[in-house]
Amino acid sequence: MDVNNDGGHAREVAGRTAAAAAAGEYLTYRLGTEDYGVDIQKVQEIRSYEQPTRIPGAPDCVKGVVNLRGTIVPIIDMRIKFNLGAAEYNEFTVAIILNVADRVVGMVVDSVSDVVQLAGEQIRPAPDFSSTFDTKYIIGLGALEERMLILVDIEKLMSGQDMALFEAATIHNGTPDWPAISQGPALAGR
């Protein structure tokens, strides 16, 4: 019996099961030349990009905060978080306001495309890149005609160290004391 083959088969079956469970509606958005998708049920609203109030000492990916009808919302620039190069803000740039782990968080993206319905068979498991980089926040890859969508588990992406950023920030002399964290899972060790 080939143990390595059995392990690979088990990962493949687990990946297909997870992909089937990920079936649903996704808001699609663009970062650079790639298309991404986030569970539509996590989306509160889509707003045109407005310059947030910068918080001194915040990591580069945290552009600042905005006041959304009395709620202070941290704004994360996904281009910077994913290390996709300099972000350019134009008339297509939007902030997707999300409900994540009982918090409201905004993510800046290059543009929003549409809402798509994906069946389980349209979702492929995320490739295993071993230790090259962290893919735990990728649900899978959605195949939609000529498009390939990177489906993001926003709960995993914005939880752990990232959400600790907001919870653990304390005020020292009027300035938040941001914990020393990476720009996100994709950039650990940078």
PLY file of the C-alpha trace (Angstrom):
ply
format ascii 1.0
element vertex 190
property float x
property float y
property float z
element edge 189
property int vertex1
property int vertex2
end_header
0.00 0.00 0.00
1.39 3.42 -0.95
0.95 5.62 2.12
1.78 8.82 0.23
-0.87 8.04 -2.37
-3.50 7.37 0.32
-2.67 10.68 2.01
-3.02 12.48 -1.29
-6.33 10.77 -1.95
-7.60 11.75 1.51
-6.64 15.40 0.89
-8.35 15.30 -2.50
-11.58 13.89 -1.01
-11.47 16.42 1.83
-10.89 19.21 -0.71
-13.88 18.12 -2.81
-16.06 17.92 0.30
-14.99 21.42 1.38
-15.56 22.74 -2.15
-19.08 21.30 -2.25
-19.79 22.93 1.12
-18.56 26.25 -0.32
-21.26 26.32 -3.00
-23.25 29.53 -2.91
-23.33 33.15 -4.01
-20.14 35.19 -4.20
-19.50 38.88 -4.71
-16.67 39.04 -7.23
-14.02 41.73 -7.12
-10.76 42.49 -8.82
-7.25 43.06 -7.49
-4.79 43.76 -10.27
-5.46 41.23 -13.02
-7.03 38.55 -10.80
-10.66 37.94 -9.89
-11.64 37.06 -6.33
-14.87 36.11 -4.64
-16.22 36.59 -1.12
-19.35 35.01 0.37
-22.17 37.46 -0.33
-23.66 36.78 3.09
-20.62 38.48 4.70
-21.14 41.67 2.67
-22.95 44.52 4.38
-22.56 47.11 1.64
-20.34 48.44 -1.12
-19.17 52.04 -0.96
-17.09 54.25 -3.19
-13.59 54.66 -1.80
-13.06 57.63 0.46
-9.76 58.48 2.09
-9.89 57.05 5.62
-8.46 58.74 8.69
-4.93 57.37 8.99
-3.99 55.84 12.33
-0.34 56.43 13.32
1.64 53.25 13.76
-0.86 51.03 11.93
0.49 48.40 9.52
0.69 49.52 5.89
-2.33 47.42 4.86
-4.53 49.26 7.37
-5.37 52.44 5.49
-7.16 53.87 8.51
-10.72 54.11 9.75
-13.98 55.61 8.53
-17.09 56.57 10.46
-19.96 54.57 8.98
-23.18 55.85 10.54
-21.58 55.99 13.99
-19.54 52.80 13.67
-15.76 53.16 13.38
-14.71 50.79 10.59
-11.07 49.79 9.97
-10.21 49.81 6.27
-7.80 47.17 4.94
-6.25 47.59 1.48
-6.23 44.09 -0.02
-3.62 44.95 -2.67
-1.17 45.82 0.07
-2.24 42.89 2.27
-1.63 40.42 -0.56
1.59 42.19 -1.62
0.27 42.90 -5.11
2.15 46.15 -5.64
1.22 49.77 -5.22
-2.47 50.50 -4.97
-3.90 53.09 -7.32
-7.15 54.69 -6.26
-9.51 55.74 -9.04
-13.23 56.00 -9.79
-13.56 52.18 -9.80
-11.92 51.66 -6.40
-14.45 50.61 -3.78
-14.62 49.57 -0.15
-16.55 46.39 0.53
-17.96 46.61 4.04
-18.07 43.18 5.67
-19.44 41.60 8.82
-16.60 39.40 10.04
-16.42 37.70 13.45
-19.05 40.06 14.91
-17.11 43.10 13.66
-17.52 45.48 10.77
-14.42 45.72 8.57
-13.88 47.34 5.19
-11.64 46.04 2.44
-10.44 48.20 -0.43
-10.43 46.50 -3.84
-9.74 47.73 -7.37
-13.31 47.13 -8.52
-16.41 45.04 -7.94
-17.69 42.91 -10.81
-20.89 41.02 -10.02
-22.58 38.40 -7.87
-22.25 34.83 -9.13
-23.80 31.54 -8.08
-21.29 28.68 -7.86
-22.30 25.03 -7.55
-20.05 22.60 -5.67
-18.76 21.06 -8.88
-17.58 24.51 -10.06
-15.29 24.88 -7.04
-11.89 23.21 -7.06
-9.81 22.80 -3.89
-7.02 25.31 -3.39
-3.68 23.92 -4.56
-1.34 22.70 -1.83
1.76 24.87 -1.94
3.16 23.26 1.24
5.24 25.82 3.09
5.78 28.19 0.15
2.96 30.43 1.36
-0.18 30.21 3.43
-3.39 29.31 1.59
-5.59 28.54 4.61
-7.79 31.54 3.79
-8.50 30.30 0.25
-11.71 28.26 0.07
-10.96 27.10 -3.45
-10.91 28.17 -7.06
-14.21 28.85 -8.77
-14.44 27.93 -12.45
-16.91 30.20 -14.21
-16.83 29.97 -18.02
-13.56 31.69 -18.98
-12.96 33.13 -15.50
-11.13 31.64 -12.55
-12.12 33.10 -9.19
-9.96 32.88 -6.08
-12.56 32.28 -3.37
-11.52 33.91 -0.10
-12.63 32.75 3.35
-12.90 36.24 4.77
-13.44 34.91 8.31
-10.05 33.14 8.25
-8.33 36.01 6.46
-9.54 38.66 8.90
-9.33 36.56 12.05
-6.48 35.45 14.21
-3.64 37.94 14.17
-5.50 40.32 11.87
-8.52 40.72 14.13
-6.20 40.81 17.14
-4.86 43.95 15.52
-8.16 45.67 16.22
-8.94 44.03 19.56
-5.48 44.46 21.08
-4.92 48.02 19.95
-4.66 50.15 23.04
-4.39 53.88 23.36
-1.06 55.30 24.56
-0.79 59.07 24.62
-3.70 59.37 22.21
-2.18 56.95 19.67
-3.20 53.31 19.15
-0.44 50.85 20.06
-0.74 48.33 17.20
0.58 44.84 17.87
3.54 43.80 15.76
1.90 41.59 13.15
2.62 40.78 9.56
0.73 42.25 6.65
-1.32 39.09 6.61
-0.98 35.38 6.07
0.36 35.69 2.53
3.22 37.88 3.68
4.44 36.16 6.82
8.17 36.44 7.15
8.51 39.41 4.82
0 1
1 2
2 3
3 4
4 5
5 6
6 7
7 8
8 9
9 10
10 11
11 12
12 13
13 14
14 15
15 16
16 17
17 18
18 19
19 20
20 21
21 22
22 23
23 24
24 25
25 26
26 27
27 28
28 29
29 30
30 31
31 32
32 33
33 34
34 35
35 36
36 37
37 38
38 39
39 40
40 41
41 42
42 43
43 44
44 45
45 46
46 47
47 48
48 49
49 50
50 51
51 52
52 53
53 54
54 55
55 56
56 57
57 58
58 59
59 60
60 61
61 62
62 63
63 64
64 65
65 66
66 67
67 68
68 69
69 70
70 71
71 72
72 73
73 74
74 75
75 76
76 77
77 78
78 79
79 80
80 81
81 82
82 83
83 84
84 85
85 86
86 87
87 88
88 89
89 90
90 91
91 92
92 93
93 94
94 95
95 96
96 97
97 98
98 99
99 100
100 101
101 102
102 103
103 104
104 105
105 106
106 107
107 108
108 109
109 110
110 111
111 112
112 113
113 114
114 115
115 116
116 117
117 118
118 119
119 120
120 121
121 122
122 123
123 124
124 125
125 126
126 127
127 128
128 129
129 130
130 131
131 132
132 133
133 134
134 135
135 136
136 137
137 138
138 139
139 140
140 141
141 142
142 143
143 144
144 145
145 146
146 147
147 148
148 149
149 150
150 151
151 152
152 153
153 154
154 155
155 156
156 157
157 158
158 159
159 160
160 161
161 162
162 163
163 164
164 165
165 166
166 167
167 168
168 169
169 170
170 171
171 172
172 173
173 174
174 175
175 176
176 177
177 178
178 179
179 180
180 181
181 182
182 183
183 184
184 185
185 186
186 187
187 188
188 189
